[in-house]
Amino acid sequence: MPSPISLRPRVKSALLWGAVGFMAFLVLVQGYALVVEPLVSITQGAGIALLVAAGTAAGAYVLEHRIAAWSAQRAVSETNSHNDAD
């Protein structure tokens, strides 16, 4: 039985964030169309959503590990500052 395609966690996370960006953009365009008027056609909206997805995925891939490292460093420094206050 062939094994499913295995992606590195960082790539999988970036692709999932891209999917979130894709769907969020489509929801916003649809909401605007319901309230005011359509800004773009369905085809144009899907094309722009693909660009948003690519940008979101690229941003997540580039920034995610940096944000995680910053967050971990901040948590350690806050823990140390709380321990020093005792």
Secondary structure, DSSP 8 states (H G I E B T S, - for coil): --------HHHHHHHHHHHHHHHHHHHHHHHHHHHS--SS-HHHHHHHHHHHHHHHHHHHHHHHHHHHHHHHHHHHHHHHHHHHH-
